[in-house]
Amino acid sequence: MKERKSGGPRSCYKKNGAPKTAFKTRKEAEKAIPRTSTGLRPYECPVHGWHLGH
Ligand SMILES: [Zn+2]
């Protein structure tokens, strides 16, 4: 497992410190992935539901 205390790929926040968009379900998160994006995928967050990340 790749885990870091902060700033990792599974963080709730972007690199600039802004909170990531949260989705209630995995499907909602998948719908929000831009077609131009590569490697972006939803991951579960115990606090917010789902976020998108690489
Ligand atoms: Zn979160």
mmCIF file of the protein (N, C-alpha, C, O) and its ligand, coordinates in Angstrom:
data_MODEL
# 
_entry.id   MODEL 
# 
loop_
_entity.id 
_entity.type 
_entity.pdbx_number_of_molecules 
1 polymer     1 
2 non-polymer 1 
# 
_entity_poly.entity_id                      1 
_entity_poly.type                           'polypeptide(L)' 
_entity_poly.nstd_linkage                   no 
_entity_poly.nstd_monomer                   no 
_entity_poly.pdbx_seq_one_letter_code       MKERKSGGPRSCYKKNGAPKTAFKTRKEAEKAIPRTSTGLRPYECPVHGWHLGH 
_entity_poly.pdbx_seq_one_letter_code_can   MKERKSGGPRSCYKKNGAPKTAFKTRKEAEKAIPRTSTGLRPYECPVHGWHLGH 
_entity_poly.pdbx_strand_id                 A 
# 
loop_
_entity_poly_seq.entity_id 
_entity_poly_seq.num 
_entity_poly_seq.mon_id 
_entity_poly_seq.hetero 
1 1  MET n 
1 2  LYS n 
1 3  GLU n 
1 4  ARG n 
1 5  LYS n 
1 6  SER n 
1 7  GLY n 
1 8  GLY n 
1 9  PRO n 
1 10 ARG n 
1 11 SER n 
1 12 CYS n 
1 13 TYR n 
1 14 LYS n 
1 15 LYS n 
1 16 ASN n 
1 17 GLY n 
1 18 ALA n 
1 19 PRO n 
1 20 LYS n 
1 21 THR n 
1 22 ALA n 
1 23 PHE n 
1 24 LYS n 
1 25 THR n 
1 26 ARG n 
1 27 LYS n 
1 28 GLU n 
1 29 ALA n 
1 30 GLU n 
1 31 LYS n 
1 32 ALA n 
1 33 ILE n 
1 34 PRO n 
1 35 ARG n 
1 36 THR n 
1 37 SER n 
1 38 THR n 
1 39 GLY n 
1 40 LEU n 
1 41 ARG n 
1 42 PRO n 
1 43 TYR n 
1 44 GLU n 
1 45 CYS n 
1 46 PRO n 
1 47 VAL n 
1 48 HIS n 
1 49 GLY n 
1 50 TRP n 
1 51 HIS n 
1 52 LEU n 
1 53 GLY n 
1 54 HIS n 
# 
loop_
_struct_asym.id 
_struct_asym.entity_id 
A 1 
B 2 
# 
loop_
_chem_comp.id 
_chem_comp.type 
_chem_comp.mon_nstd_flag 
ALA 'L-peptide linking' y 
ARG 'L-peptide linking' y 
ASN 'L-peptide linking' y 
CYS 'L-peptide linking' y 
GLU 'L-peptide linking' y 
GLY 'peptide linking'   y 
HIS 'L-peptide linking' y 
ILE 'L-peptide linking' y 
LEU 'L-peptide linking' y 
LYS 'L-peptide linking' y 
MET 'L-peptide linking' y 
PHE 'L-peptide linking' y 
PRO 'L-peptide linking' y 
SER 'L-peptide linking' y 
THR 'L-peptide linking' y 
TRP 'L-peptide linking' y 
TYR 'L-peptide linking' y 
VAL 'L-peptide linking' y 
ZN  non-polymer         . 
# 
_pdbx_entity_nonpoly.entity_id   2 
_pdbx_entity_nonpoly.name        ? 
_pdbx_entity_nonpoly.comp_id     ZN 
# 
_pdbx_nonpoly_scheme.asym_id         B 
_pdbx_nonpoly_scheme.entity_id       2 
_pdbx_nonpoly_scheme.mon_id          ZN 
_pdbx_nonpoly_scheme.ndb_seq_num     1 
_pdbx_nonpoly_scheme.pdb_seq_num     101 
_pdbx_nonpoly_scheme.auth_seq_num    101 
_pdbx_nonpoly_scheme.pdb_mon_id      ZN 
_pdbx_nonpoly_scheme.auth_mon_id     ZN 
_pdbx_nonpoly_scheme.pdb_strand_id   A 
_pdbx_nonpoly_scheme.pdb_ins_code    . 
# 
loop_
_atom_site.group_PDB 
_atom_site.id 
_atom_site.type_symbol 
_atom_site.label_atom_id 
_atom_site.label_alt_id 
_atom_site.label_comp_id 
_atom_site.label_asym_id 
_atom_site.label_entity_id 
_atom_site.label_seq_id 
_atom_site.pdbx_PDB_ins_code 
_atom_site.Cartn_x 
_atom_site.Cartn_y 
_atom_site.Cartn_z 
_atom_site.occupancy 
_atom_site.B_iso_or_equiv 
_atom_site.pdbx_formal_charge 
_atom_site.auth_seq_id 
_atom_site.auth_comp_id 
_atom_site.auth_asym_id 
_atom_site.auth_atom_id 
_atom_site.pdbx_PDB_model_num 
ATOM   1   N  N  . MET A 1 1  ? 0.834   -1.202 0.000   1.00 0.00 ? 1   MET A N  1 
ATOM   2   C  CA . MET A 1 1  ? 0.000   0.000  0.000   1.00 0.00 ? 1   MET A CA 1 
ATOM   3   C  C  . MET A 1 1  ? 0.866   1.248  0.000   1.00 0.00 ? 1   MET A C  1 
ATOM   4   O  O  . MET A 1 1  ? 1.815   1.374  0.774   1.00 0.00 ? 1   MET A O  1 
ATOM   5   N  N  . LYS A 1 2  ? 0.514   2.160  -0.885  1.00 0.00 ? 2   LYS A N  1 
ATOM   6   C  CA . LYS A 1 2  ? 1.191   3.452  -0.887  1.00 0.00 ? 2   LYS A CA 1 
ATOM   7   C  C  . LYS A 1 2  ? 0.415   4.407  0.009   1.00 0.00 ? 2   LYS A C  1 
ATOM   8   O  O  . LYS A 1 2  ? -0.654  4.884  -0.371  1.00 0.00 ? 2   LYS A O  1 
ATOM   9   N  N  . GLU A 1 3  ? 0.917   4.674  1.136   1.00 0.00 ? 3   GLU A N  1 
ATOM   10  C  CA . GLU A 1 3  ? 0.216   5.591  2.031   1.00 0.00 ? 3   GLU A CA 1 
ATOM   11  C  C  . GLU A 1 3  ? 1.169   6.609  2.625   1.00 0.00 ? 3   GLU A C  1 
ATOM   12  O  O  . GLU A 1 3  ? 2.280   6.297  3.054   1.00 0.00 ? 3   GLU A O  1 
ATOM   13  N  N  . ARG A 1 4  ? 0.694   7.814  2.629   1.00 0.00 ? 4   ARG A N  1 
ATOM   14  C  CA . ARG A 1 4  ? 1.460   8.881  3.262   1.00 0.00 ? 4   ARG A CA 1 
ATOM   15  C  C  . ARG A 1 4  ? 0.557   9.604  4.256   1.00 0.00 ? 4   ARG A C  1 
ATOM   16  O  O  . ARG A 1 4  ? -0.668  9.518  4.182   1.00 0.00 ? 4   ARG A O  1 
ATOM   17  N  N  . LYS A 1 5  ? 1.168   10.298 5.160   1.00 0.00 ? 5   LYS A N  1 
ATOM   18  C  CA . LYS A 1 5  ? 0.375   10.977 6.176   1.00 0.00 ? 5   LYS A CA 1 
ATOM   19  C  C  . LYS A 1 5  ? -0.483  12.087 5.574   1.00 0.00 ? 5   LYS A C  1 
ATOM   20  O  O  . LYS A 1 5  ? -1.596  12.347 6.029   1.00 0.00 ? 5   LYS A O  1 
ATOM   21  N  N  . SER A 1 6  ? 0.049   12.727 4.557   1.00 0.00 ? 6   SER A N  1 
ATOM   22  C  CA . SER A 1 6  ? -0.715  13.807 3.925   1.00 0.00 ? 6   SER A CA 1 
ATOM   23  C  C  . SER A 1 6  ? -0.247  14.002 2.502   1.00 0.00 ? 6   SER A C  1 
ATOM   24  O  O  . SER A 1 6  ? 0.887   13.680 2.150   1.00 0.00 ? 6   SER A O  1 
ATOM   25  N  N  . GLY A 1 7  ? -1.151  14.543 1.682   1.00 0.00 ? 7   GLY A N  1 
ATOM   26  C  CA . GLY A 1 7  ? -0.768  14.847 0.318   1.00 0.00 ? 7   GLY A CA 1 
ATOM   27  C  C  . GLY A 1 7  ? -0.685  13.641 -0.585  1.00 0.00 ? 7   GLY A C  1 
ATOM   28  O  O  . GLY A 1 7  ? -0.215  13.747 -1.718  1.00 0.00 ? 7   GLY A O  1 
ATOM   29  N  N  . GLY A 1 8  ? -1.128  12.504 -0.111  1.00 0.00 ? 8   GLY A N  1 
ATOM   30  C  CA . GLY A 1 8  ? -1.071  11.301 -0.929  1.00 0.00 ? 8   GLY A CA 1 
ATOM   31  C  C  . GLY A 1 8  ? -2.187  11.277 -1.946  1.00 0.00 ? 8   GLY A C  1 
ATOM   32  O  O  . GLY A 1 8  ? -3.031  12.173 -1.968  1.00 0.00 ? 8   GLY A O  1 
ATOM   33  N  N  . PRO A 1 9  ? -2.200  10.263 -2.787  1.00 0.00 ? 9   PRO A N  1 
ATOM   34  C  CA . PRO A 1 9  ? -3.214  10.164 -3.838  1.00 0.00 ? 9   PRO A CA 1 
ATOM   35  C  C  . PRO A 1 9  ? -4.623  9.937  -3.283  1.00 0.00 ? 9   PRO A C  1 
ATOM   36  O  O  . PRO A 1 9  ? -5.603  10.113 -4.008  1.00 0.00 ? 9   PRO A O  1 
ATOM   37  N  N  . ARG A 1 10 ? -4.735  9.557  -2.035  1.00 0.00 ? 10  ARG A N  1 
ATOM   38  C  CA . ARG A 1 10 ? -6.054  9.292  -1.473  1.00 0.00 ? 10  ARG A CA 1 
ATOM   39  C  C  . ARG A 1 10 ? -6.482  10.391 -0.523  1.00 0.00 ? 10  ARG A C  1 
ATOM   40  O  O  . ARG A 1 10 ? -7.322  10.182 0.353   1.00 0.00 ? 10  ARG A O  1 
ATOM   41  N  N  . SER A 1 11 ? -5.902  11.554 -0.702  1.00 0.00 ? 11  SER A N  1 
ATOM   42  C  CA . SER A 1 11 ? -6.225  12.675 0.170   1.00 0.00 ? 11  SER A CA 1 
ATOM   43  C  C  . SER A 1 11 ? -7.591  13.254 -0.163  1.00 0.00 ? 11  SER A C  1 
ATOM   44  O  O  . SER A 1 11 ? -8.101  13.055 -1.266  1.00 0.00 ? 11  SER A O  1 
ATOM   45  N  N  . CYS A 1 12 ? -8.175  13.961 0.771   1.00 0.00 ? 12  CYS A N  1 
ATOM   46  C  CA . CYS A 1 12 ? -9.423  14.682 0.551   1.00 0.00 ? 12  CYS A CA 1 
ATOM   47  C  C  . CYS A 1 12 ? -9.156  16.057 -0.038  1.00 0.00 ? 12  CYS A C  1 
ATOM   48  O  O  . CYS A 1 12 ? -10.086 16.806 -0.338  1.00 0.00 ? 12  CYS A O  1 
ATOM   49  N  N  . TYR A 1 13 ? -7.878  16.383 -0.201  1.00 0.00 ? 13  TYR A N  1 
ATOM   50  C  CA . TYR A 1 13 ? -7.550  17.737 -0.648  1.00 0.00 ? 13  TYR A CA 1 
ATOM   51  C  C  . TYR A 1 13 ? -6.610  17.716 -1.841  1.00 0.00 ? 13  TYR A C  1 
ATOM   52  O  O  . TYR A 1 13 ? -5.793  16.811 -2.012  1.00 0.00 ? 13  TYR A O  1 
ATOM   53  N  N  . LYS A 1 14 ? -6.757  18.738 -2.649  1.00 0.00 ? 14  LYS A N  1 
ATOM   54  C  CA . LYS A 1 14 ? -5.854  18.885 -3.786  1.00 0.00 ? 14  LYS A CA 1 
ATOM   55  C  C  . LYS A 1 14 ? -4.501  19.375 -3.292  1.00 0.00 ? 14  LYS A C  1 
ATOM   56  O  O  . LYS A 1 14 ? -4.303  19.697 -2.120  1.00 0.00 ? 14  LYS A O  1 
ATOM   57  N  N  . LYS A 1 15 ? -3.593  19.412 -4.237  1.00 0.00 ? 15  LYS A N  1 
ATOM   58  C  CA . LYS A 1 15 ? -2.242  19.851 -3.871  1.00 0.00 ? 15  LYS A CA 1 
ATOM   59  C  C  . LYS A 1 15 ? -2.228  21.285 -3.371  1.00 0.00 ? 15  LYS A C  1 
ATOM   60  O  O  . LYS A 1 15 ? -1.391  21.661 -2.551  1.00 0.00 ? 15  LYS A O  1 
ATOM   61  N  N  . ASN A 1 16 ? -3.174  22.088 -3.880  1.00 0.00 ? 16  ASN A N  1 
ATOM   62  C  CA . ASN A 1 16 ? -3.213  23.488 -3.463  1.00 0.00 ? 16  ASN A CA 1 
ATOM   63  C  C  . ASN A 1 16 ? -3.990  23.672 -2.158  1.00 0.00 ? 16  ASN A C  1 
ATOM   64  O  O  . ASN A 1 16 ? -4.178  24.799 -1.702  1.00 0.00 ? 16  ASN A O  1 
ATOM   65  N  N  . GLY A 1 17 ? -4.434  22.586 -1.569  1.00 0.00 ? 17  GLY A N  1 
ATOM   66  C  CA . GLY A 1 17 ? -5.096  22.675 -0.278  1.00 0.00 ? 17  GLY A CA 1 
ATOM   67  C  C  . GLY A 1 17 ? -6.606  22.772 -0.355  1.00 0.00 ? 17  GLY A C  1 
ATOM   68  O  O  . GLY A 1 17 ? -7.286  22.683 0.667   1.00 0.00 ? 17  GLY A O  1 
ATOM   69  N  N  . ALA A 1 18 ? -7.138  22.953 -1.551  1.00 0.00 ? 18  ALA A N  1 
ATOM   70  C  CA . ALA A 1 18 ? -8.585  23.042 -1.695  1.00 0.00 ? 18  ALA A CA 1 
ATOM   71  C  C  . ALA A 1 18 ? -9.206  21.665 -1.547  1.00 0.00 ? 18  ALA A C  1 
ATOM   72  O  O  . ALA A 1 18 ? -8.619  20.674 -1.980  1.00 0.00 ? 18  ALA A O  1 
ATOM   73  N  N  . PRO A 1 19 ? -10.379 21.587 -0.945  1.00 0.00 ? 19  PRO A N  1 
ATOM   74  C  CA . PRO A 1 19 ? -11.026 20.289 -0.779  1.00 0.00 ? 19  PRO A CA 1 
ATOM   75  C  C  . PRO A 1 19 ? -11.459 19.709 -2.121  1.00 0.00 ? 19  PRO A C  1 
ATOM   76  O  O  . PRO A 1 19 ? -11.932 20.434 -2.996  1.00 0.00 ? 19  PRO A O  1 
ATOM   77  N  N  . LYS A 1 20 ? -11.298 18.426 -2.271  1.00 0.00 ? 20  LYS A N  1 
ATOM   78  C  CA . LYS A 1 20 ? -11.705 17.766 -3.511  1.00 0.00 ? 20  LYS A CA 1 
ATOM   79  C  C  . LYS A 1 20 ? -13.218 17.636 -3.569  1.00 0.00 ? 20  LYS A C  1 
ATOM   80  O  O  . LYS A 1 20 ? -13.906 17.621 -2.548  1.00 0.00 ? 20  LYS A O  1 
ATOM   81  N  N  . THR A 1 21 ? -13.708 17.544 -4.786  1.00 0.00 ? 21  THR A N  1 
ATOM   82  C  CA . THR A 1 21 ? -15.134 17.315 -4.956  1.00 0.00 ? 21  THR A CA 1 
ATOM   83  C  C  . THR A 1 21 ? -15.492 15.939 -4.410  1.00 0.00 ? 21  THR A C  1 
ATOM   84  O  O  . THR A 1 21 ? -14.777 14.961 -4.630  1.00 0.00 ? 21  THR A O  1 
ATOM   85  N  N  . ALA A 1 22 ? -16.613 15.883 -3.694  1.00 0.00 ? 22  ALA A N  1 
ATOM   86  C  CA . ALA A 1 22 ? -17.048 14.614 -3.119  1.00 0.00 ? 22  ALA A CA 1 
ATOM   87  C  C  . ALA A 1 22 ? -18.309 14.136 -3.817  1.00 0.00 ? 22  ALA A C  1 
ATOM   88  O  O  . ALA A 1 22 ? -19.150 14.936 -4.226  1.00 0.00 ? 22  ALA A O  1 
ATOM   89  N  N  . PHE A 1 23 ? -18.431 12.817 -3.948  1.00 0.00 ? 23  PHE A N  1 
ATOM   90  C  CA . PHE A 1 23 ? -19.592 12.210 -4.578  1.00 0.00 ? 23  PHE A CA 1 
ATOM   91  C  C  . PHE A 1 23 ? -20.204 11.189 -3.644  1.00 0.00 ? 23  PHE A C  1 
ATOM   92  O  O  . PHE A 1 23 ? -19.512 10.545 -2.855  1.00 0.00 ? 23  PHE A O  1 
ATOM   93  N  N  . LYS A 1 24 ? -21.515 11.054 -3.750  1.00 0.00 ? 24  LYS A N  1 
ATOM   94  C  CA . LYS A 1 24 ? -22.200 10.130 -2.850  1.00 0.00 ? 24  LYS A CA 1 
ATOM   95  C  C  . LYS A 1 24 ? -21.960 8.680  -3.241  1.00 0.00 ? 24  LYS A C  1 
ATOM   96  O  O  . LYS A 1 24 ? -21.855 7.796  -2.390  1.00 0.00 ? 24  LYS A O  1 
ATOM   97  N  N  . THR A 1 25 ? -21.878 8.458  -4.545  1.00 0.00 ? 25  THR A N  1 
ATOM   98  C  CA . THR A 1 25 ? -21.716 7.087  -5.023  1.00 0.00 ? 25  THR A CA 1 
ATOM   99  C  C  . THR A 1 25 ? -20.572 6.999  -6.019  1.00 0.00 ? 25  THR A C  1 
ATOM   100 O  O  . THR A 1 25 ? -20.126 8.003  -6.575  1.00 0.00 ? 25  THR A O  1 
ATOM   101 N  N  . ARG A 1 26 ? -20.116 5.792  -6.227  1.00 0.00 ? 26  ARG A N  1 
ATOM   102 C  CA . ARG A 1 26 ? -19.046 5.583  -7.199  1.00 0.00 ? 26  ARG A CA 1 
ATOM   103 C  C  . ARG A 1 26 ? -19.497 5.969  -8.606  1.00 0.00 ? 26  ARG A C  1 
ATOM   104 O  O  . ARG A 1 26 ? -18.722 6.512  -9.393  1.00 0.00 ? 26  ARG A O  1 
ATOM   105 N  N  . LYS A 1 27 ? -20.758 5.681  -8.908  1.00 0.00 ? 27  LYS A N  1 
ATOM   106 C  CA . LYS A 1 27 ? -21.261 6.008  -10.246 1.00 0.00 ? 27  LYS A CA 1 
ATOM   107 C  C  . LYS A 1 27 ? -21.253 7.501  -10.490 1.00 0.00 ? 27  LYS A C  1 
ATOM   108 O  O  . LYS A 1 27 ? -20.898 7.956  -11.577 1.00 0.00 ? 27  LYS A O  1 
ATOM   109 N  N  . GLU A 1 28 ? -21.640 8.259  -9.492  1.00 0.00 ? 28  GLU A N  1 
ATOM   110 C  CA . GLU A 1 28 ? -21.623 9.713  -9.634  1.00 0.00 ? 28  GLU A CA 1 
ATOM   111 C  C  . GLU A 1 28 ? -20.213 10.201 -9.898  1.00 0.00 ? 28  GLU A C  1 
ATOM   112 O  O  . GLU A 1 28 ? -19.989 11.079 -10.732 1.00 0.00 ? 28  GLU A O  1 
ATOM   113 N  N  . ALA A 1 29 ? -19.283 9.633  -9.194  1.00 0.00 ? 29  ALA A N  1 
ATOM   114 C  CA . ALA A 1 29 ? -17.888 10.032 -9.376  1.00 0.00 ? 29  ALA A CA 1 
ATOM   115 C  C  . ALA A 1 29 ? -17.409 9.662  -10.777 1.00 0.00 ? 29  ALA A C  1 
ATOM   116 O  O  . ALA A 1 29 ? -16.705 10.442 -11.418 1.00 0.00 ? 29  ALA A O  1 
ATOM   117 N  N  . GLU A 1 30 ? -17.783 8.487  -11.250 1.00 0.00 ? 30  GLU A N  1 
ATOM   118 C  CA . GLU A 1 30 ? -17.349 8.054  -12.583 1.00 0.00 ? 30  GLU A CA 1 
ATOM   119 C  C  . GLU A 1 30 ? -17.936 8.945  -13.660 1.00 0.00 ? 30  GLU A C  1 
ATOM   120 O  O  . GLU A 1 30 ? -17.283 9.230  -14.664 1.00 0.00 ? 30  GLU A O  1 
ATOM   121 N  N  . LYS A 1 31 ? -19.159 9.382  -13.452 1.00 0.00 ? 31  LYS A N  1 
ATOM   122 C  CA . LYS A 1 31 ? -19.792 10.275 -14.432 1.00 0.00 ? 31  LYS A CA 1 
ATOM   123 C  C  . LYS A 1 31 ? -19.061 11.602 -14.519 1.00 0.00 ? 31  LYS A C  1 
ATOM   124 O  O  . LYS A 1 31 ? -19.036 12.244 -15.569 1.00 0.00 ? 31  LYS A O  1 
ATOM   125 N  N  . ALA A 1 32 ? -18.473 12.001 -13.419 1.00 0.00 ? 32  ALA A N  1 
ATOM   126 C  CA . ALA A 1 32 ? -17.841 13.320 -13.354 1.00 0.00 ? 32  ALA A CA 1 
ATOM   127 C  C  . ALA A 1 32 ? -16.434 13.316 -13.954 1.00 0.00 ? 32  ALA A C  1 
ATOM   128 O  O  . ALA A 1 32 ? -15.815 14.371 -14.094 1.00 0.00 ? 32  ALA A O  1 
ATOM   129 N  N  . ILE A 1 33 ? -15.936 12.150 -14.303 1.00 0.00 ? 33  ILE A N  1 
ATOM   130 C  CA . ILE A 1 33 ? -14.590 12.080 -14.882 1.00 0.00 ? 33  ILE A CA 1 
ATOM   131 C  C  . ILE A 1 33 ? -14.621 12.620 -16.315 1.00 0.00 ? 33  ILE A C  1 
ATOM   132 O  O  . ILE A 1 33 ? -15.367 12.101 -17.147 1.00 0.00 ? 33  ILE A O  1 
ATOM   133 N  N  . PRO A 1 34 ? -13.838 13.635 -16.614 1.00 0.00 ? 34  PRO A N  1 
ATOM   134 C  CA . PRO A 1 34 ? -13.793 14.169 -17.972 1.00 0.00 ? 34  PRO A CA 1 
ATOM   135 C  C  . PRO A 1 34 ? -13.231 13.145 -18.944 1.00 0.00 ? 34  PRO A C  1 
ATOM   136 O  O  . PRO A 1 34 ? -12.356 12.351 -18.600 1.00 0.00 ? 34  PRO A O  1 
ATOM   137 N  N  . ARG A 1 35 ? -13.751 13.180 -20.164 1.00 0.00 ? 35  ARG A N  1 
ATOM   138 C  CA . ARG A 1 35 ? -13.267 12.214 -21.153 1.00 0.00 ? 35  ARG A CA 1 
ATOM   139 C  C  . ARG A 1 35 ? -11.815 12.465 -21.500 1.00 0.00 ? 35  ARG A C  1 
ATOM   140 O  O  . ARG A 1 35 ? -11.088 11.556 -21.901 1.00 0.00 ? 35  ARG A O  1 
ATOM   141 N  N  . THR A 1 36 ? -11.408 13.700 -21.341 1.00 0.00 ? 36  THR A N  1 
ATOM   142 C  CA . THR A 1 36 ? -10.029 14.045 -21.674 1.00 0.00 ? 36  THR A CA 1 
ATOM   143 C  C  . THR A 1 36 ? -9.066  13.574 -20.601 1.00 0.00 ? 36  THR A C  1 
ATOM   144 O  O  . THR A 1 36 ? -7.849  13.583 -20.789 1.00 0.00 ? 36  THR A O  1 
ATOM   145 N  N  . SER A 1 37 ? -9.623  13.165 -19.478 1.00 0.00 ? 37  SER A N  1 
ATOM   146 C  CA . SER A 1 37 ? -8.756  12.757 -18.375 1.00 0.00 ? 37  SER A CA 1 
ATOM   147 C  C  . SER A 1 37 ? -8.267  11.335 -18.571 1.00 0.00 ? 37  SER A C  1 
ATOM   148 O  O  . SER A 1 37 ? -8.998  10.465 -19.044 1.00 0.00 ? 37  SER A O  1 
ATOM   149 N  N  . THR A 1 38 ? -7.026  11.122 -18.199 1.00 0.00 ? 38  THR A N  1 
ATOM   150 C  CA . THR A 1 38 ? -6.488  9.771  -18.266 1.00 0.00 ? 38  THR A CA 1 
ATOM   151 C  C  . THR A 1 38 ? -6.043  9.328  -16.882 1.00 0.00 ? 38  THR A C  1 
ATOM   152 O  O  . THR A 1 38 ? -5.323  10.040 -16.182 1.00 0.00 ? 38  THR A O  1 
ATOM   153 N  N  . GLY A 1 39 ? -6.480  8.159  -16.512 1.00 0.00 ? 39  GLY A N  1 
ATOM   154 C  CA . GLY A 1 39 ? -6.025  7.613  -15.239 1.00 0.00 ? 39  GLY A CA 1 
ATOM   155 C  C  . GLY A 1 39 ? -6.798  8.106  -14.040 1.00 0.00 ? 39  GLY A C  1 
ATOM   156 O  O  . GLY A 1 39 ? -6.517  7.714  -12.907 1.00 0.00 ? 39  GLY A O  1 
ATOM   157 N  N  . LEU A 1 40 ? -7.773  8.967  -14.283 1.00 0.00 ? 40  LEU A N  1 
ATOM   158 C  CA . LEU A 1 40 ? -8.564  9.460  -13.164 1.00 0.00 ? 40  LEU A CA 1 
ATOM   159 C  C  . LEU A 1 40 ? -9.586  8.390  -12.772 1.00 0.00 ? 40  LEU A C  1 
ATOM   160 O  O  . LEU A 1 40 ? -10.291 7.844  -13.620 1.00 0.00 ? 40  LEU A O  1 
ATOM   161 N  N  . ARG A 1 41 ? -9.648  8.109  -11.491 1.00 0.00 ? 41  ARG A N  1 
ATOM   162 C  CA . ARG A 1 41 ? -10.591 7.085  -11.057 1.00 0.00 ? 41  ARG A CA 1 
ATOM   163 C  C  . ARG A 1 41 ? -11.109 7.404  -9.659  1.00 0.00 ? 41  ARG A C  1 
ATOM   164 O  O  . ARG A 1 41 ? -10.430 8.047  -8.859  1.00 0.00 ? 41  ARG A O  1 
ATOM   165 N  N  . PRO A 1 42 ? -12.319 6.942  -9.385  1.00 0.00 ? 42  PRO A N  1 
ATOM   166 C  CA . PRO A 1 42 ? -12.889 7.208  -8.060  1.00 0.00 ? 42  PRO A CA 1 
ATOM   167 C  C  . PRO A 1 42 ? -12.284 6.332  -6.979  1.00 0.00 ? 42  PRO A C  1 
ATOM   168 O  O  . PRO A 1 42 ? -11.937 5.176  -7.222  1.00 0.00 ? 42  PRO A O  1 
ATOM   169 N  N  . TYR A 1 43 ? -12.162 6.881  -5.803  1.00 0.00 ? 43  TYR A N  1 
ATOM   170 C  CA . TYR A 1 43 ? -11.736 6.081  -4.658  1.00 0.00 ? 43  TYR A CA 1 
ATOM   171 C  C  . TYR A 1 43 ? -12.590 6.457  -3.458  1.00 0.00 ? 43  TYR A C  1 
ATOM   172 O  O  . TYR A 1 43 ? -13.013 7.602  -3.297  1.00 0.00 ? 43  TYR A O  1 
ATOM   173 N  N  . GLU A 1 44 ? -12.825 5.472  -2.637  1.00 0.00 ? 44  GLU A N  1 
ATOM   174 C  CA . GLU A 1 44 ? -13.743 5.672  -1.533  1.00 0.00 ? 44  GLU A CA 1 
ATOM   175 C  C  . GLU A 1 44 ? -13.088 6.459  -0.408  1.00 0.00 ? 44  GLU A C  1 
ATOM   176 O  O  . GLU A 1 44 ? -11.919 6.264  -0.076  1.00 0.00 ? 44  GLU A O  1 
ATOM   177 N  N  . CYS A 1 45 ? -13.883 7.353  0.165   1.00 0.00 ? 45  CYS A N  1 
ATOM   178 C  CA . CYS A 1 45 ? -13.427 8.134  1.308   1.00 0.00 ? 45  CYS A CA 1 
ATOM   179 C  C  . CYS A 1 45 ? -14.386 7.881  2.469   1.00 0.00 ? 45  CYS A C  1 
ATOM   180 O  O  . CYS A 1 45 ? -15.599 8.011  2.302   1.00 0.00 ? 45  CYS A O  1 
ATOM   181 N  N  . PRO A 1 46 ? -13.876 7.533  3.612   1.00 0.00 ? 46  PRO A N  1 
ATOM   182 C  CA . PRO A 1 46 ? -14.745 7.226  4.754   1.00 0.00 ? 46  PRO A CA 1 
ATOM   183 C  C  . PRO A 1 46 ? -15.489 8.451  5.268   1.00 0.00 ? 46  PRO A C  1 
ATOM   184 O  O  . PRO A 1 46 ? -16.484 8.325  5.983   1.00 0.00 ? 46  PRO A O  1 
ATOM   185 N  N  . VAL A 1 47 ? -15.015 9.619  4.908   1.00 0.00 ? 47  VAL A N  1 
ATOM   186 C  CA . VAL A 1 47 ? -15.634 10.851 5.395   1.00 0.00 ? 47  VAL A CA 1 
ATOM   187 C  C  . VAL A 1 47 ? -16.648 11.414 4.409   1.00 0.00 ? 47  VAL A C  1 
ATOM   188 O  O  . VAL A 1 47 ? -17.757 11.786 4.792   1.00 0.00 ? 47  VAL A O  1 
ATOM   189 N  N  . HIS A 1 48 ? -16.263 11.474 3.141   1.00 0.00 ? 48  HIS A N  1 
ATOM   190 C  CA . HIS A 1 48 ? -17.078 12.186 2.153   1.00 0.00 ? 48  HIS A CA 1 
ATOM   191 C  C  . HIS A 1 48 ? -17.785 11.286 1.167   1.00 0.00 ? 48  HIS A C  1 
ATOM   192 O  O  . HIS A 1 48 ? -18.679 11.754 0.460   1.00 0.00 ? 48  HIS A O  1 
ATOM   193 N  N  . GLY A 1 49 ? -17.437 10.050 1.087   1.00 0.00 ? 49  GLY A N  1 
ATOM   194 C  CA . GLY A 1 49 ? -18.035 9.161  0.107   1.00 0.00 ? 49  GLY A CA 1 
ATOM   195 C  C  . GLY A 1 49 ? -17.008 8.769  -0.934  1.00 0.00 ? 49  GLY A C  1 
ATOM   196 O  O  . GLY A 1 49 ? -16.275 7.795  -0.762  1.00 0.00 ? 49  GLY A O  1 
ATOM   197 N  N  . TRP A 1 50 ? -16.959 9.535  -2.019  1.00 0.00 ? 50  TRP A N  1 
ATOM   198 C  CA . TRP A 1 50 ? -16.018 9.211  -3.101  1.00 0.00 ? 50  TRP A CA 1 
ATOM   199 C  C  . TRP A 1 50 ? -15.347 10.473 -3.612  1.00 0.00 ? 50  TRP A C  1 
ATOM   200 O  O  . TRP A 1 50 ? -15.965 11.534 -3.700  1.00 0.00 ? 50  TRP A O  1 
ATOM   201 N  N  . HIS A 1 51 ? -14.094 10.341 -3.942  1.00 0.00 ? 51  HIS A N  1 
ATOM   202 C  CA . HIS A 1 51 ? -13.352 11.419 -4.585  1.00 0.00 ? 51  HIS A CA 1 
ATOM   203 C  C  . HIS A 1 51 ? -12.769 10.870 -5.872  1.00 0.00 ? 51  HIS A C  1 
ATOM   204 O  O  . HIS A 1 51 ? -12.769 9.663  -6.113  1.00 0.00 ? 51  HIS A O  1 
ATOM   205 N  N  . LEU A 1 52 ? -12.270 11.786 -6.697  1.00 0.00 ? 52  LEU A N  1 
ATOM   206 C  CA . LEU A 1 52 ? -11.561 11.374 -7.899  1.00 0.00 ? 52  LEU A CA 1 
ATOM   207 C  C  . LEU A 1 52 ? -10.080 11.644 -7.724  1.00 0.00 ? 52  LEU A C  1 
ATOM   208 O  O  . LEU A 1 52 ? -9.675  12.668 -7.174  1.00 0.00 ? 52  LEU A O  1 
ATOM   209 N  N  . GLY A 1 53 ? -9.294  10.717 -8.197  1.00 0.00 ? 53  GLY A N  1 
ATOM   210 C  CA . GLY A 1 53 ? -7.851  10.888 -8.097  1.00 0.00 ? 53  GLY A CA 1 
ATOM   211 C  C  . GLY A 1 53 ? -7.132  9.989  -9.058  1.00 0.00 ? 53  GLY A C  1 
ATOM   212 O  O  . GLY A 1 53 ? -7.738  9.127  -9.695  1.00 0.00 ? 53  GLY A O  1 
ATOM   213 N  N  . HIS A 1 54 ? -5.848  10.187 -9.164  1.00 0.00 ? 54  HIS A N  1 
ATOM   214 C  CA . HIS A 1 54 ? -5.049  9.367  -10.077 1.00 0.00 ? 54  HIS A CA 1 
ATOM   215 C  C  . HIS A 1 54 ? -4.456  8.165  -9.351  1.00 0.00 ? 54  HIS A C  1 
ATOM   216 O  O  . HIS A 1 54 ? -3.752  7.361  -9.962  1.00 0.00 ? 54  HIS A O  1 
HETATM 217 ZN ZN . ZN  B 2 .  ? -12.721 12.760 1.712   1.00 0.00 2 101 ZN  A ZN 1 
# 
